[in-house]
């Protein structure tokens, strides 16, 4: 079934043409990953499909009755609402039905003998039972919990940017749509939550269109990849792995076609230079043919691996002892010890809010710890890529900003590259190098900031969530750079593909501590962590892996937050059980009042579902508490 059709759509911003007569058809069952360089127009295309923007030319047709749901990178939420109130501000038929029932029930409470309200409550109750809508609230709370939001009454205005994004994601997931459009859904969520989201989307019946840099996510969720390439859309069947194969074949074909064009152009120009005698009509045709060949813009994309000259790194790199810090009175971490040696490549994982970015800020000297010491070796030159990109000067042109850092950059081979050449390597073509930084998209700014850090030729790199807002092509360039980087590396990231590619070990930053090292890939980390949580020693460890993996891990203790949550859950279970008993008593005493019975039965079902969810979390925490005793 066809859901949406784009025909000959063009879109331009200022003098920049983003889409040039593109066509696309989205069908039910499609699970599409949209990829392309930052600034190429991916978000614009999503907004056109969602109906939030109009094309300059062409048409976007949404077929009758098709519901589209769009989650932007920066969702607009009402700061004055609670989390649950925001979730229920929805056009979902189930949510709307539940809200109508609640309103009618309130009217009936005020006028208990009013026949109109009695009839309306009875009809809505039947409809709620028929459609299974009683479970909507419980489903919403379950999704929020899975996304790391447990305070359902918190005001939106009090949430962090990452928490707001997760609330908006939950709102999109509970609102069934024929087409769900997601713009960077994996930003600001940890690896465990991304794994849950993969499974959730894999089981959803609706069509999916998303932009994401997470290549494992693309590989496991999509059945079609669309690349926005040189203002055109190129569709590839299959997942991301299949896209890589087909894209390489297409690039080879384009390269071969370009070689033929260049050979033909040389022959034609040589013919004209010789001034060959021919009829004037043939001579004009030859000139016209040359002009057409010269106007073809191949714009070949090339993958370049650039190894910059490095700095010597001594035996001592980094020693952290007894590091402690808190935020708003809540401890983030306490007594952390950490070592980084020459050539160490470590990935740091952990839930949002665990203190990973604060840890890097302390290492980089941006903030002072409340306790503990950070000692760097004398030869260390740190390059810190944070999440702010604060050192970009909007008033400068791109090339002038890079020239300020270094007019010429030395490579490992001793050659010198100009700022122009380095910018091309980092996917800034000639025409864009003279643009003002203020005109760049968010992803392009992040790419320029990353280049600025790498050009400082550090021998220790601290990268904080480098995949956020970067396109896959830029990540590929970064990974190729890291392949040739001989220094030490710490990457804080939820991107499993990047961590597997660029690091040798993973540590988990959770419960105020940094775990032991686990060898990559990510699947090995998951297996070893699961074995340790089950109280087992990993069965085998290679000699290259740290010795501490051989030791049987102790069951971890409940954190202060988990202890407080366990106490609150106990109180909540008591309240729900009392409410359950009260509703059952009311049902028993309602006699033949059918309207009241229907209303009470619906309320009881909602309480039962909520009690089951709370009990599940309580049992999980109780098991942890028992294991640590």
C-alpha positions, 0 to 999 in steps of 0.5 A: 500500500502506497503511503506517501509519494514525492514527485519532482520535488525541489527545495532551495535555501538562499543560494543553496540547492538541497533537492533537485527534482527528487522522487520517492515512494514510501509504502506500508512495511518500508523501514527506511534509513535516510543517510547523507552528508551533514547539510545535504538536506536530510532534515529538510526532506523529513519536514517536507514529508511530514508536511511541515514545509512546502517544496519550491517545485513538485508535489508531496502527496499523502494518501487519504487517511494516512497518519504521519508522526514526526519526531524532530531533533529538537522537539517542542514541548510545554514546559509547564506540563508534567511528563504524563500530561505531555504524553497524553497531548496526542492525536492517538485515537486510544489516548483521545478515547481515554481522555473523553472517558475521564471527562465524561466520568467527571461529569457523571460524578457531578450529576450521578443521575443524569441519563446523558452522562450515564449513557456516554460513560457506558458507551465509552467504556464499551469502546475502551474495552473493545479497543484495548485502550485501558492499557494506554496509560500503563503502556506509556509509563512502561515506555518512559521507564525503558527510556530512563524517565521514572519521575512521571510527574516531573515538569518538562521545564525541569528536564535536561535536553536529553530527557526532553528528547526521550519524553518526545520519543516516548510520545511518538512511540505511544501514538500509533501512526502509519508512518513514523518519522524519526530524526536522530532518535538514538541521540542522548540515549545509552546503549542498553536503551538503544538495544531496547528501541531496536527491538521495539521498532522491529515489532511495530507494524507501521512504516518507518523513516529515520535519520540516524548515524548509528550504523548497528541500528540501521543494520538491524532495523531497516529494510531499505536505505535511501542516500541523499547524494548530490541533491538526488535520492538513490534507493538501495534495497536491504539493510546498511550492510547491503547498502555498503555493497551496492553503494560500492558497486554504484561508485565503481560504475560512476567512476567508470562512466566519468573516465569514459566522459573524460576520454571522450572530452579529450578526443573532441577537444583535440579534434577541435584544436586540429581545426579539422575540415568539415561541414559547418553544421558538423563543426557546430555539433562538435562544439555543442557536444564539447560544451555539454560534456564540460558542463557535466558535474561528476562531483566524485566522492572520495575516501581519503585517509589522512595521517597527521604528524604526531607528537611524541608521547612518554611512558606516563600519560594519565593517572587519576586517584580518588576522584569525587564530584557531585551535582546539585548535592547528588554524588556523581562519582566517588573515589574513582581511580583510572589509568591511561597508558601510551597507546591505550584506546578506551571507550566509556559507556554508561547511562545518561546522568552518570557523570561521564561528561563531567569526568572528561571535563575534569580530565581536560581541566575545564572544572575542578574536582571536589576531591582526588587528583588528576596527573598528566605526563609531561609530554601529553598534548590533549585534544578535547572534543566536547559537546558544545563546539563553543570555540567557533567564530560565527563571523569568520569564513570556514577557510579563514577559521582553519587558516587561523589554526595553521595555514599549512598542516604537516602529515606523517610523511613530511608533506604539507597540506594547505587549509583548502586541502584539509577542508576537502578531506573533511568533506567541505568542498571548495564552494562551501569553504568560503561560507560564513560559519554562521550559515552552517548547519548544526552537523556541519559546525560539529564537523568543523569543530572536530577538524579544528581539534584534530589539526592541533595534533594532540597525542591524547584525544578525549572525545565526548559523544562524537557521533551526535549530529555527525553524519556517517560519512564524517564518522568514516573519515574520523575512524580512518584518522583514528586508525592512523592515530598513535596516541592515547584515546578516550571516547565517551559514546553510546555508538557501539559501531564506533566503539568497536571500530576505534577502541580496544577496551570498554569501561562502564561508568555507573553507580559512581564508579568506573568498572574494570576494562572489558575487551571489545567488541560490544557483544563481548562486553555484554557477555562478560558483564552478564556473566559477572552479574550472574555471579560467574567468572568469564570462562576464558580470557585471552592473555592479551586481556586484563588479568582482572577479568579472571576474578569472580566479580562481587555482586554490586550494591544498591546505589543511594538512588536505587535504595530510595526508589525501592522504598518509594516503590514499597509505598506505591505498591501498598497504595495500589493494593489499597486502591485495588481492594477499594475498587473491588469492594465498590464493584461488589456493592454496585448491584445492577448499576451497569454504567457504574460497573463498567467504569469501575471495571475499567479503572480496576484493569488500569490499576492491575496493569500499573501494579504489575509494572511496579511489582516487576521493578520492585522485584528487580531491586529486591534481587539486587539488595538480596545478592549484595547482602 
